[in-house]
Amino acid sequence: MSQKANFFQLSAKFLLAGVGLPNDKPAAHILVETRGGSSEAMMISPAGLVYSKSISVGWDDLDTAIVNYLKRAYNLTIEGYTLEEIKMRAIPAFAMGEENALNVCGRDSISNSPKTITISSQEIHELLSDMVHGIVGLLRNVMDRCPPELLAYFKGRGICLLGSGAGIKGVDQILSNATGFPVVVLQEHS
């Protein structure tokens, strides 16, 4: 075995072990990792990386979209805590196909005074759907490279989700609804 092939095999085993997946069976896994500024999907097996693709769409894009939308539509400036609260309430509602109203507190960007507005979760859903569309396209790209017999395996086993977006309630369901595959959230082990 060449040094390069050996390196990829060892790297794959460490990655699989690091997220708690078996690395000694001849099975492959599809992993999708969403981070702040990018997302990556990969098909990986104990023998090494089969295929990988990344896009520059991540959670920072959703944060920016929400902040810019609230400023443009409502002249409202928000900070980090409020942004996280919006995501924690709107994303699970999106996953369940529910509509609800969100009270958002911030600062009026014109008068600089405190301001509270009510927005619909649908407003946030539209911003979120752009990000989901990018990640689903990424997953489909990886699946298109997958042999048909492995696709049937993944259909039963699921896609593994990790990264900063994996911990947000509802993200797994959104990706499962969009791809038709189960999505399993993995926690990275140290």
Backbone as a ProteinNet text record, in pm:
[ID]
protein_1_A
[PRIMARY]
MSQKANFFQLSAKFLLAGVGLPNDKPAAHILVETRGGSSEAMMISPAGLVYSKSISVGWDDLDTAIVNYLKRAYNLTIEGYTLEEIKMRAIPAFAMGEENALNVCGRDSISNSPKTITISSQEIHELLSDMVHGIVGLLRNVMDRCPPELLAYFKGRGICLLGSGAGIKGVDQILSNATGFPVVVLQEHS
[TERTIARY]
84.8	0	89.7	56.6	138.8	123.3	217.6	210.3	83.9	47.1	-71.9	-198.4	-210.5	-327.2	-333.5	-219.3	-213	-256.5	-213.4	-251.5	-402.9	-465.5	-610.7	-685.8	-633.6	-698.8	-691.9	-575.3	-561.5	-646.4	-647.7	-728.4	-876.1	-923.3	-1063.7	-1096	-1008.1	-1032.4	-1038.5	-948.9	-951.3	-1077.6	-1118.5	-1239.8	-1361.7	-1374.1	-1487.7	-1489.7	-1374.7	-1367.8	-1399.3	-1355.8	-1376.9	-1522.1	-1606.6	-1749.2	-1830.4	-1760.6	-1829.2	-1884.4	-1836.1	-1882.1	-1785.3	-1836.5	-1746.2	-1649	-1523.4	-1423.2	-1355.4	-1414	-1352.9	-1440.6	-1551.6	-1642	-1631.5	-1659.4	-1647.3	-1768.1	-1815.9	-1931	-1883.8	-1956.3	-1925.5	-2027.5	-1994.3	-2082.6	-2085.8	-2200.8	-2207.3	-2213.6	-2117.6	-2111.6	-2134.9	-2210.6	-2221.9	-2189.6	-2097.6	-2055.5	-2088.6	-2168	-2200.7	-2123.4	-2055.4	-1974.6	-2019.4	-1947.3	-1980.3	-1983.3	-1876.2	-1867.8	-1873.1	-1889.3	-1891.5	-1961.2	-1988.8	-2044.8	-1970.7	-1950.5	-1881.3	-1957	-1970.9	-2029.2	-1923.7	-1916.9	-1818	-1872	-1828.4	-1853	-1719.8	-1725.2	-1601.3	-1618.4	-1512.5	-1513.1	-1386	-1376.3	-1251.8	-1130.3	-1153.1	-1041.3	-995.8	-1075.9	-1037.2	-1153	-1119.7	-1217	-1255.8	-1386.2	-1434.4	-1458	-1527.2	-1555.6	-1590.7	-1552.6	-1579.6	-1605.6	-1695.2	-1723.4	-1762.5	-1721.6	-1760.8	-1814.6	-1894.7	-1950.5	-1931	-1933.1	-1914.1	-2048.9	-2131.5	-2259.2	-2256.1	-2274.5	-2271.8	-2360.8	-2350.3	-2437.2	-2412.8	-2291.5	-2265.9	-2351.1	-2378	-2461.7	-2604	-2656	-2790.1	-2792.8	-2690.9	-2683.2	-2685.3	-2602.3	-2595.1	-2728	-2791.4	-2920.1	-3027	-3031.8	-3131.5	-3106.2	-2981.3	-2947.3	-2979.5	-2939.5	-2965.5	-3114.5	-3187.4	-3332	-3402.3	-3371.7	-3436.8	-3403	-3280.7	-3240.5	-3312.2	-3318.3	-3381.1	-3533.4	-3596.5	-3743.2	-3802	-3728.4	-3786	-3699.7	-3586.9	-3492.4	-3453.6	-3434.9	-3404.1	-3263.4	-3183.8	-3049.5	-3054.7	-3002.5	-3001.8	-2859.8	-2843.1	-2713.4	-2715.9	-2605.1	-2586.8	-2689.3	-2723.6	-2819.1	-2953.7	-3000.4	-3129.5	-3125.3	-3016.2	-2999.8	-3009.5	-2941.3	-2945.7	-3087.1	-3155.8	-3293	-3385	-3368.3	-3448.9	-3425.5	-3299.2	-3268.1	-3322.6	-3310.2	-3355	-3507.3	-3578.2	-3724.6	-3774.8	-3712.2	-3762	-3723.7	-3604.2	-3559.2	-3643.9	-3671.5	-3760.2	-3900.4	-3952.5	-4084	-4079.2	-3971.3	-3953.1	-3950.1	-3878.9	-3866.7	-4001.9	-4088.1	-4218.8	-4327.3	-4292.2	-4389.9	-4489.5	-4447.9	-4536	-4512.6	-4614	-4606.8	-4629.2	-4543.9	-4565.9	-4508.5	-4546.2	-4498.1	-4381.3	-4284.3	-4167.6	-4158.4	-4149.4	-4122.2	-3971.6	-3924.9	-3781.5	-3750.4	-3660.6	-3618.9	-3482.9	-3469.3	-3343.3	-3339	-3265.9	-3251.2	-3294.3	-3375.9	-3416.2	-3291.5	-3263.2	-3138.5	-3141.7	-3259	-3267.7	-3264.8	-3353	-3362.8	-3270.4	-3212.8	-3123.1	-3194.1	-3326.1	-3401.5	-3442.7	-3472.4	-3515.9	-3642.9	-3652.8	-3766.4	-3797	-3925.5	-3969.8	-4064.1	-4040.1	-4126.7	-4176.2	-4277.6	-4326.7	-4310.9	-4240.3	-4223.1	-4281.8	-4311.5	-4360.5	-4240.3	-4254.5	-4145.5	-4127.3	-4232.1	-4221.9	-4114.7	-4100	-3997.2	-3858.2	-3834.4	-3705.1	-3693.4	-3804.3	-3803.6	-3752.9	-3794.6	-3750.1	-3599.4	-3544.6	-3399.1	-3329.2	-3386.6	-3328.5	-3335.3	-3441.1	-3455.9	-3344.5	-3288.5	-3174.8	-3054	-3028.3	-2915.4	-2941.2	-3062.3	-3096.7	-3082.2	-3126.1	-3115.6	-2969.2	-2879.1	-2736.1	-2680.5	-2717.7	-2666.9	-2726.2	-2854.6	-2917.3	-2853.4	-2823.8	-2753.9	-2617.7	-2548.5	-2418.9	-2433.1	-2531.5	-2555	-2590.1	-2672.4	-2710.8	-2589.7	-2498.5	-2376.1	-2296.4	-2284.7	-2211.8	-2286.9	-2418.5	-2497.8	-2495.4	-2486.2	-2477.6	-2351.5	-2249.2	-2122.7	-2122.4	-2229.9	-2237.9	-2290	-2227.1	-2280	-2421.5	-2511.8	-2651.4	-2668.3	-2583.1	-2596.9	-2565.2	-2475.1	-2447.1	-2560.9	-2626.2	-2739.6	-2847.8	-2874.5	-2973.3	-2928.1	-2798.9	-2742.7	-2763.4	-2732.6	-2748	-2893.8	-2984	-3127.2	-3172	-3116.9	-3151.4	-3072.8	-2948.5	-2860	-2868	-2877.2	-2889.9	-2763.2	-2780	-2671.5	-2630.2	-2501.1	-2449.1	-2422.6	-2478.3	-2465.5	-2379	-2280	-2196.8	-2158.6	-2092.6	-2053.2	-2140	-2116.6	-2184.9	-2335	-2384.2	-2528.2	-2598.6	-2523.2	-2583.2	-2657.5	-2612.5	-2674.1	-2802.1	-2837.9	-2959	-3078.9	-3171	-3288.2	-3363.7	-3390.8	-3470.1	-3389.3	-3259.2	-3176.9	-3175.7	-3165.2	-3165.7	-3296.4	-3408.8	-3538.9	-3554.2	-3503.9	-3510.9	-3435.5	-3313.6	-3233.9	-3294.8	-3353.3	-3419.6	-3540.5	-3620.7	-3736.7	-3693.5	-3584.2	-3539.9	-3474.5	-3409.1	-3337	-3412.8	-3504.8	-3573.5	-3491.9	-3378.2	-3292.6	-3299.3	-3289.9	-3279.1	-3148.4	-3149.8	-3029.9	-3002.9	-2881.3	-2838.7	-2740.4	-2766.6	-2677	-2565.2	-2442.5	-2326	-2260.9	-2212.5	-2136.3	-1989.4	-1906.2	-1762.9	-1706.2	-1623.2	-1558.2	-1418.6	-1374.6	-1237.3	-1146.6
-117.1	0	123.8	220.3	341.1	423.9	515.9	604.3	688.2	738.1	822.3	743	622.3	537.9	503.4	472.9	442.7	563.8	683.5	805.6	824.4	807.3	825.5	720.2	597	492.9	525	565.5	602.5	724.7	824.7	944.9	909.6	823	781.1	709.7	622.3	549.4	645.2	743.8	840.9	926.8	968.4	1049	969.2	846.3	763.3	737.9	708.5	686.7	815.3	927.9	1056.3	1096.8	1043.5	1074.5	952.7	848.4	733.4	633.3	634	537.5	420.3	301.1	186.2	207	173.6	192.7	61.5	-48.8	-176.7	-263.7	-211.2	-285.7	-228.6	-310.7	-263	-179	-92	-7.3	135.6	205.7	346.4	431.8	557.4	652.6	780.7	846.3	982.3	1075.3	1164.3	1262.8	1400.3	1483.6	1623.1	1706.5	1797.8	1884.9	2028.7	2091.1	2232	2314.4	2415	2501.5	2644.8	2735.4	2876.8	2927.9	2905	2962.4	2863.8	2735.6	2636.5	2509.6	2425.3	2292.5	2195	2075	1972.5	1841.6	1771.8	1637.7	1542.9	1425.8	1328.8	1188	1103.6	961.3	903.3	830.5	782	636.4	561.4	421.4	397.1	284.5	255.7	253.1	228.9	227.9	368.8	468.8	605.8	688.4	806.9	900.5	856.4	837.4	796.4	919.2	1018.5	1142.2	1250.6	1372.9	1485.6	1610.4	1693.4	1821.3	1920.5	2044.9	2147.9	2270.1	2346.8	2470.9	2579.1	2701.2	2812.4	2864.2	2772.2	2805.2	2743.2	2827.2	2777.8	2862.1	2836.6	2903.4	3053.4	3097.6	3242.5	3311.6	3242	3298.8	3319.9	3223.4	3238.7	3352.7	3360.8	3469.9	3605.2	3618.9	3743.8	3774.7	3672.9	3693.4	3741.7	3682.7	3723.6	3866.6	3897.8	4032.9	4136.3	4109	4204.1	4218	4107.5	4112	4198.3	4177	4255.2	4403.2	4432.9	4573.3	4636.8	4565.3	4617.7	4628.9	4524.6	4519.8	4595.8	4600.2	4656.7	4763.8	4800.3	4893.9	4846.9	4717.3	4658.4	4600.2	4638.7	4584.8	4487.7	4366.3	4266.5	4222	4160.2	4108.8	3956.3	3895.4	3751.2	3667.7	3704.7	3624.4	3619.4	3734	3740.1	3659.5	3667.7	3591.3	3441.4	3394.9	3252.5	3211.5	3296.7	3266.9	3254.4	3341.2	3333.2	3198.7	3159.2	3031.5	2913.8	2918	2807.3	2791.1	2897.6	2888.7	2867.4	2928.8	2921.7	2791.6	2739.6	2619.9	2497.3	2470.2	2356.1	2373.6	2496.2	2521.4	2490.6	2530.6	2502.3	2351.4	2279.9	2134.6	2065	2118.7	2058	2114.1	2210.6	2271.1	2359.3	2411.7	2494.7	2642.6	2719.2	2865.2	2922.7	3012.7	3080.5	3220.8	3301.3	3438.6	3445.3	3527.1	3545.7	3691.8	3718.2	3854	3871.7	3975.6	4000	4136.6	4137.4	4261.8	4302.8	4429.9	4482.8	4633.1	4697.6	4842.9	4898.3	5003.1	5070	5130.6	5094.6	5139.4	5286.4	5350.2	5492.9	5576.8	5544.2	5625.4	5576.6	5457.8	5397.3	5362.5	5356.2	5322.6	5175.4	5117.7	4977.8	4959	4844	4818.1	4668.6	4636.7	4497.9	4487.1	4386.1	4361.2	4217.5	4187.8	4050.7	4012.4	3901.2	3849.6	3709	3665.5	3527.5	3436.3	3313.5	3218.3	3194.6	3219.8	3204.6	3297.6	3416	3509	3448.1	3383	3318.5	3191.8	3120.6	2998.5	3027.2	3139.3	3173.2	3194	3255.9	3274.5	3139.6	3054.4	2923.5	2832.2	2843.7	2752.6	2771.8	2892.1	2912.8	2829.6	2829.4	2753.3	2603.3	2559.8	2418.2	2373.3	2455.3	2422.6	2398.1	2481.5	2464.2	2335.3	2302.3	2180.5	2056.6	2061.6	1947.8	1927	2034.5	2022.3	1957.4	1993.7	1934.9	1784.4	1746.4	1604.8	1527.3	1586.7	1518.8	1498.4	1595.8	1582.2	1460.9	1444.2	1328.7	1200	1200.6	1079.9	1040	1138.5	1108.6	1029.2	1043.1	970.9	834.4	804.6	683.4	566.3	449.4	330.9	299.2	253	228.2	136.6	34.7	-56.6	13.6	112.2	188.1	284.3	339.2	428.6	356.6	231.8	153.9	136.6	116.9	104.8	235.1	347.4	477.3	507.2	463	486.8	424.8	308.2	243	295.5	331	372.7	521.5	600.5	744.8	821.5	950.1	1045.5	1094	1105.1	1148.5	1298.6	1371	1516.1	1554.8	1638.8	1690.5	1833.8	1897.3	2036.3	2127.9	2256.9	2355.2	2358	2322	2322.3	2197.5	2091.4	1963.6	1970.9	2056.5	2065.3	2147.4	2211.1	2292.7	2201.9	2201.8	2115.2	2142.1	2034.3	2044.2	2038.4	2065	2064.6	1924.9	1821.7	1684.6	1654.1	1698.1	1672	1747.6	1870.6	1950.7	1879.3	1833.3	1764.2	1629.4	1561.2	1434.1	1455.7	1558	1589.3	1623.1	1696.1	1743.4	1633.6	1535.9	1432.2	1299.6	1276.1	1147.6	1040.3	1077.5	984.8	1018.7	918.1	951.8	1028.8	1116.9	1192.8	1169.8	1127.8	1097.8	1205.7	1265.9	1369	1299.2	1333.4	1276.8	1382.7	1339.2	1426.9	1390	1490.7	1463.3	1424.9	1322.1	1276.6	1332	1368.6	1416.9	1313
0	0	0	-84.5	-92	35.1	56.1	172.5	169.7	51.5	38.8	71.7	18.6	46.7	195.8	254.7	396.9	480.4	441.3	510.9	507.9	389.7	378.8	459.7	462.1	539.4	688.7	737.2	878.2	912.1	824.1	846.3	855.5	767	768.8	899.5	944	1069.1	1187.9	1192.1	1301.4	1296.3	1176.9	1163.1	1207.7	1160.9	1199.1	1349.6	1407.4	1551.8	1627.8	1574.8	1640.5	1651.1	1564.3	1571.8	1615.7	1662.7	1719.5	1620.2	1497.2	1397	1390.4	1359.7	1348	1232.2	1256.2	1150.9	1111.6	1154.1	1123.4	1033.5	988.5	901.1	760.3	659.7	522.3	478.1	564.4	531.5	509.5	427.8	403.7	478.9	495	562.4	480.8	482.2	428	547.6	555.4	662.2	601.6	670.6	631.7	754.7	737.4	846	808.6	894.1	871.7	973.9	925.4	1011.8	991.6	1048.9	1037.8	895.6	819.7	687.1	572.6	604	496.1	541.4	444.3	470.9	381.7	432.7	355.3	368.4	258.9	259.7	205.9	265.4	220.9	235.7	147.7	157.8	203	313.6	372.2	413.2	400.6	443.3	523.4	593.1	664.7	573	443	347.9	311.7	340.9	310.7	258.5	217	163.5	22.9	0.9	-129.9	-216.7	-160.1	-233.6	-133.3	-164.8	-75.9	-158.7	-110.4	-176.9	-68.4	-85.9	10.4	-63.1	9.5	-43.1	62.3	18.6	112.2	161.8	211.4	274.1	412.8	514	651.8	741.2	869.6	967.4	975.4	945.9	944.4	839.5	727.6	621.7	671	747.1	802.1	903.5	988.5	1085.8	1015.3	913.9	837.9	771	713.6	645.7	743.5	863.8	963.4	1008.5	1042.8	1089.1	981.4	858.6	748.2	719.6	726	700.1	805	932.8	1038.7	1029	991.1	975.4	856.6	745.3	624.2	638.9	690.6	695.9	815	926.7	1049.5	1115.6	1056	1119.1	1258.8	1272.9	1403.1	1400.6	1499.8	1516.8	1633.4	1612.2	1719	1748.2	1865.6	1909.3	1908.7	1947	1940	2012.8	2137.7	2214.5	2144.2	2098	2029.5	1900	1828.4	1705.1	1733.3	1836.8	1872.1	1913.3	1986.4	2028	1906.2	1808.6	1685.7	1618	1604	1538.8	1618.3	1750	1834.1	1831.9	1803.1	1796.9	1654.6	1556.3	1418.1	1348.1	1373.4	1302.7	1338.3	1467.4	1496.4	1436.9	1436.2	1376	1226.5	1159.7	1017.8	994.3	1081.2	1068.2	1080.2	1164.5	1188.2	1097.3	1012.4	922.8	996	1110.3	1193.2	1165.1	1193.4	1182	1321.4	1363.6	1490.7	1483.8	1580.5	1587.3	1685.3	1651.4	1736.8	1776.4	1907.1	1953.4	1956.3	1891.7	1880.7	1941.2	2038.8	2103.7	2049.7	2025.6	1976.9	1993.1	1904.4	1908.4	1774.1	1778.3	1655.6	1593.1	1469.4	1406.7	1367.9	1373.2	1341.4	1468.5	1564.7	1686.7	1797.7	1781.9	1879.9	2010.7	2011.2	2132.1	2128	2246.2	2249.7	2166.6	2102.9	2015.9	2016.8	2019.6	2010.1	1891.6	1810.1	1694.4	1701.2	1625.4	1611.1	1465.1	1445.1	1309.3	1304.3	1186.2	1171.6	1150.5	1194.7	1172.1	1022.2	943.2	797.7	739.4	797.3	749	764.8	877	902.3	818.1	800.1	718.5	577.9	521.1	385.3	380.9	484.1	490.7	509.8	592.2	620	497.9	419.8	306.2	203.2	191.2	100.6	144.2	274.9	327.3	310	344	331.5	186.1	93.5	-49	-88	-38.5	-67.7	-11	112.6	176	109.3	74.4	6.7	-130.5	-201.8	-329.8	-312.4	-206.4	-174	-149	-68.7	-40.7	-167.6	-251	-375.4	-465.7	-464.9	-543.8	-497.7	-366.3	-312.8	-344.2	-327.4	-354	-501.8	-589.5	-733.1	-767.4	-686.3	-708.4	-641	-573	-492.5	-574.4	-564.9	-632.4	-581.4	-669	-630.6	-509	-497.8	-384.2	-251.9	-254.5	-132.6	-99.6	-201.7	-175.4	-96.9	-130.6	-56.3	88.9	108.7	244.2	321	257.2	323.9	355	265.9	286.4	419.1	453.2	578.7	696.6	675.1	784	812.4	707.4	725.4	695.6	690.8	671.6	809.5	832.1	961.7	958	1054	1060.7	1179	1154	1261.4	1230.7	1324.9	1307.7	1391.4	1378.3	1463.4	1443.3	1326.6	1302.9	1351.3	1378.6	1416.3	1548.9	1637.9	1769.3	1774.1	1665.4	1664.3	1639.5	1732.6	1723.1	1593.1	1520.8	1399.4	1271.1	1277	1156	1093.4	1177.8	1125.9	1053	1109.2	1047.6	915.2	910.8	787.9	675.3	704.4	602.4	565	661.5	632.3	541.1	571.6	487.6	345	332.3	201.2	117.6	183.4	108.4	99.8	192.4	198	268.8	326.8	400.1	548.6	636	778.5	802.4	900	935.6	1083.4	1113.4	1249.1	1294	1409.2	1462.4	1540.5	1506.6	1574.4	1661.7	1775.1	1863.9	1847.4	1831.6	1817.9	1954.5	1956.1	2078.2	2083	2204.4	2214.1	2269.3
[MASK]
++++++++++++++++++++++++++++++++++++++++++++++++++++++++++++++++++++++++++++++++++++++++++++++++++++++++++++++++++++++++++++++++++++++++++++++++++++++++++++++++++++++++++++++++++++++++++++++

